[in-house]
Amino acid sequence: MSKIINKFEKKELITRSICDMDNRNIEIYMTQKGMNIFHELNDSANRQIEEWVSKFEEKDCEKLIGGLRTVKKYFSKATKNIIIRSYQEQDITYVIDRQLSLYESERQFTSEIWKNYLTQGVISLIEKFDPEKDCMFILECDGSPSGCIAITHTGAHIAQLRYFFLEPEVRGLGAGTSLLNKALDFCREKKYAHVFLWTVSAQESARVLYKNAGFEITESSENDNWGAPVVEEKWDMDL
């Protein structure tokens, strides 16, 4: 692993820096050059899989996808120890950095407007954090942070759900539902009457969770400030 990291660094695909929270830790970031190559490799792999799958009939594709989901589900359940806990100070960097990375690789959100919006939003939540009104839960898998969800107060009886994300390796295991239920249970415990959230239409899996939980879309608008055009959606639910 050390040889691979050194090789990537020499090719200017990654950079390394000492963690602000703990100088014993080294944080690794992908450079723009590295991200461009990642997208090229990812697109190439997708095209190769598309070529293979295009030779199948529709019913065969459905069976293939179902089989892959089944294998992933049971292997993951057998090997992963998943818990949900309250956030700790060292989780703040993780929550910011992983969202920036995931949204860049999965949604191509790369603008400085987006980066500042996310970073300052998380920092503001922590600075104004009131445990009687706010919460941030971390999904932990095999001892490592693997997802997050937060609730912040916006009015006396109104809460906003924010920073909900999962690492790819824990998706499809029911972890997202567990995190969402944990956050909504907090809202009910604190006697909130209403909760809302903002998302984008491309977040299809999350949208299914929101709908199943009882949220409904109340607003939508186009936004091209994040680095890739999206349709933003507001979802609301009375408790």
Order of alpha helices (4+ residues) and beta strands (2+ residues): alpha-beta-beta-alpha-alpha-beta-alpha-alpha-beta-beta-beta-alpha-beta-alpha-beta-beta
